[in-house]
C-alpha cells in the first residue's frame, strides 16, 4: 500500500474510543499521552491498549503536547514515565506536538527562537531516554515558519496541513514523514512511503 493510512485521537474523541471500527482500514495509530507538566490525557491508557488489541504489529505513537513555559527536560521525563508503565515496545514511537497555544499564534507567549531552543532540549532528552524508539516532531507550516521549529530537521516531520493535495514542508525540513491531512470528523494521517517502509521506519519486529 502506498501512503498507509492512520488516525490519531485524544480524550475529546471519548474516554473509550472504538478502535475496532478501524480494523483492516489503518496501518498505524496515535494518541495523546501528556501535556505540559500537569496534564495526562484521561483516555491515554484506553487508547494505547486498544491499538495493541487492534493489531499487535501496527505501529503505535504516543504524543506529548508541548508548553514552552514549562521545563522541557522535565516534560520529556514525565512523558516517558507516563507511557513506559503501559508498554513501550519495539515498534512503538513518541511524538512531540509543538504548536500555538493561544489565539496570538504563540506557544505560551514565548518567543519563537526560545520555543525552538526548549523544544530541541525536549527532543534531545527524549532521544536519550528512549534510544531505541523513533522520535518525531508534529507541527503545522504556519507555526514552523515563525522560526519556532528551527534546528529540528534531525527529527522526522509529522505535518498538519488541511485542504491541500500535498502538504507544505516548512524549513528546516526538506520532506514530510507523516501528514495529518484532515481533522474532520477525526484526525486522519498518511505515511510518506509504503507499508514496508512504515514498518522499517518504526522498527517494527516480525512478532511482538
Buried (B, 14 or more C-beta within 10 A) or exposed (E): EEBBBBBBBBBEBEEEBEBEEBEEEBBBBBBBBBBBEEBBBEBBBBBBBBBBEBBEEBBBBBBBBBBBBBBBBEBBBBBBEBBEEEEBEEBBBBBBBBBBBEEEEBBBEBBBEBBBBBBBBBBBBBBEBBEEBBBBBBBBBBBBBBBBBBBBEEBBBBBBBEEEEEBEBBEBBEEBBBBBBBEEEEBBBBBBBBBEBBBEBBBBEEEE
